[in-house]
């Protein structure tokens, strides 16, 4: 049986996201969902860092920063979206965030529709491994 990384925590994050969508409904700006997620996650006892900066180096030279939307309990990157569908670009961005941050799991959450859509993106450990392990 395959182990699911941060299964309990990701389930709680998705539950809060569902609550946010049920309360606010679809059709709002991503930042409103992000702020509601922060509030909901903190209310349920989680630590949430918004816009944490991760420096990116090329041959020991700082070339810029990656700034994920949210990091929950110092374990999971959470990226709220309002998009028609998740694309390979969204997944590639999460893979990049995971590689730079050293974290193992990112959650893409889509608030575009009446039903919450999500994807779990895991940091690849071996060549050819699929970074998306489960989707909602």
Secondary structure as UniProt FT lines:
FT   TURN            5..6
FT   HELIX           7..24
FT   HELIX           30..43
FT   TURN            44..45
FT   STRAND          48..50
FT   STRAND          53..58
FT   TURN            59..60
FT   STRAND          61..67
FT   STRAND          70..72
FT   TURN            73..75
FT   STRAND          76..81
FT   HELIX           88..101
FT   STRAND          105..110
FT   STRAND          117..122
FT   TURN            127..128
FT   STRAND          132..135
//
